[in-house]
Amino acid sequence: MGVANRLRDENTLKLKSSAFGQSFEHFIILKVRAFLSYRERPENIYYWRSVNKQEVDLLIGREWAIEIKSTSKVSQADFRGLRALKEEGLFKNYLAVTLDPFEQTTEDGIQCVNYKNFLDMMWKPDLSS
């Protein structure tokens, strides 16, 4: 992300730009990879895309399905991919990591957390063990 932006002579990321969204997603994924490596956890990480082009950005083993959104106000549309994957019943936890300061759990059990809290949450014993 950094090299591509530099080659385009883009030194700053505009908050609601596509480049910001890609960089935010990349940042969260790198933090998760670093955490898993540090804790020596063997879980694979990958993403999911349905035949209908629904996507979930980050899957960790069979524990966590995580959608990463660089929005400061989530909408129901932001949960589309997680809901489609949740119908399969393959993961224990479904989570949206966002810039939104308002945290919530949807009626169908999808947690929506601010990215700062997510990064702190990774190190808690129930997630990090």
N, C-alpha and C positions, 0 to 999 in steps of 0.2 A: 504494500500500500504506500509506504513512504517513498520508495524509489520511483514508482509510477507517478506519484504526485509531484515529486521533484523534477522529473523529466518534463512534465507538463507545466512547470514553473508555477505550481500551486503550493504556496507556502502555508496557507491556512485552510482549515476546513470550515465551511459554513454549516451551522448547526442542523439545518433541515435538508441538506444536500444528500444526494445519493452516495457521494464519496464519504461523507460523515457516517452514514448508515453502515457502509461496508467496513469502515475503519472501526466503528464501535463493535460490530459483530466479531471482527478479527481480534480486537482487544480482549473481549470476553472469552473467546475460544482459547487464546494464548494463555490467559490466566488459569483457565480450567486445566489445560495441558500441563502447565507448570505445577499446579497443585497436585495433579495425579502423579507426576514424576517425583515430586518432593516426597509424597506419602508412599511412594513405591506401590501404587495401586495398579493392577494389571488391566483394568477395564479398557476396552476399545472405545474410541469416540468416532462418531460418524454422523451423517445427516440422513434425512428421509425425504423422499419425494414420491407422491402417489402417481398413478397413471393419469389422474385429473390435475396434475401439477400442483397439488397441495404440498407444502414443505414444512419441515421442522429443522431448525438450524443445527441443533446439537443433541446427540443422543449419547448417553454415558452408560455403557453396559446395558442392563435391563432395568436399571434403577430410575434414571432421569431422562425425560424428554423436555428439551429446553428451547423455547423460541426467543430470539433476541431481537428487540425492537428499539430503535433509537428515537422513539416518540416520547414526548413529555406528557401525553394524555392518551392512554390506551382506549381502544374502541373494541366492540365485539368482533369486528373484522380481523383484528390482530390475533385472535385465538383460533381462526379457521383451521390452520394446519394442525395445531395441537388437538383440536376437537376431532378432526378426521383420524388422526393417529390414535386418539384415546378410544375410538370405537373398536380398534383392534385388541385393546386390553393387554398390551405387551409390556407396559412400564408401570412401575409403582407410583411415580411422581411426574406430574405435568406442571411445567413452570414457564412463565413469561418473565424475562429479565428486561427491564425498560429504564428509561430516564424518568418515568412518572413517579413523583414523590408519594402519591396515594397508593397504598398497597391494599390488595383485596384478594379474596378467594371467590371464584365464580360459583354459580349454583352447581355446576358439574365438577367442581373440585380442582380447577386449574388455579394455581397460585400465581399472583402477579406481584413481583417484588422489584424494588429499586435496585439498580446494579450495585450500588455501594453496599447495601444490605446483603445482596447475594454474595459478594466477595467476602464479606465477614462470615456469612452463614456457612460457606465452604469449610471453614476451619472448626466449626462446632463438632463435638464428638459424634453426634448421630449421623452426620454427613461424611465426616472425615475418617471414620473407622472402617 
